């Protein structure tokens, strides 16, 4: 084998090794994100999720309402003279 084909084979093996490391890291991150928190009691685990979801909904609703208000206000001011 010549040097060029050895270099290509080495690069190919290195790419496969990098892909394998990325898969392992992605699997580890996925498991961490979908695991239960350690500090929650088993019977009360639904309460923090509900509270967090309600707070997140209120913040998202306020953000979307503010953006729509600013957009509509800008459009009214921009095209009022037409």
PALOTI-62108 format. One record per residue (C-alpha): residue in three letters; x negated, y, z negated. Coordinates in steps of 0.05 Angstrom, whole numbers, padded with zeros to 5 digits, always signed. Example, Ala and Ser with C-alpha at 12.3 -4.5 7.8 and 13.67 -1.06 7.14 Angstrom:
% PALOTI-62108
ALA-00246-00090-00156SER-00273-00021-00143
END
This chain:
% PALOTI-62108
UNK+00000+00000+00000UNK-00023+00069+00015UNK-00026+00126-00034UNK+00036+00161-00006UNK+00083+00102-00018UNK+00055+00093-00088UNK+00069+00166-00103UNK+00140+00160-00076UNK+00152+00097-00117UNK+00125+00132-00179UNK+00170+00192-00167UNK+00230+00146-00156UNK+00217+00109-00221UNK+00208+00175-00257UNK+00275+00200-00231UNK+00309+00136-00254UNK+00278+00144-00323UNK+00302+00216-00327UNK+00372+00195-00307UNK+00372+00141-00360UNK+00350+00191-00413UNK+00405+00239-00391UNK+00457+00184-00396UNK+00434+00166-00466UNK+00435+00239-00488UNK+00505+00249-00458UNK+00531+00187-00493UNK+00501+00210-00559UNK+00532+00279-00552UNK+00599+00248-00533UNK+00598+00204-00595UNK+00581+00262-00640UNK+00636+00306-00612UNK+00689+00253-00619UNK+00670+00227-00687UNK+00710+00245-00750UNK+00680+00298-00795UNK+00649+00271-00858UNK+00681+00318-00908UNK+00755+00305-00892UNK+00799+00260-00934UNK+00831+00205-00892UNK+00903+00222-00911UNK+00893+00297-00901UNK+00854+00295-00836UNK+00913+00323-00795UNK+00920+00388-00835UNK+00856+00423-00815UNK+00867+00404-00742UNK+00937+00435-00743UNK+00912+00498-00777UNK+00854+00505-00729UNK+00899+00494-00669UNK+00948+00547-00693UNK+00893+00598-00705UNK+00862+00582-00637UNK+00930+00590-00603UNK+00941+00658-00636UNK+00872+00683-00616UNK+00880+00658-00544UNK+00950+00688-00539UNK+00925+00755-00565UNK+00866+00754-00517UNK+00909+00738-00456UNK+00961+00790-00476UNK+00906+00843-00484UNK+00875+00826-00416UNK+00944+00828-00382UNK+00961+00894-00416UNK+00895+00926-00394UNK+00903+00899-00323UNK+00975+00923-00316UNK+00957+00990-00346UNK+00899+00998-00297UNK+00942+00979-00237UNK+00997+01028-00258UNK+00946+01085-00265UNK+00910+01066-00201UNK+00972+01061-00157UNK+01018+01111-00192UNK+01007+01165-00139UNK+01030+01120-00081
END
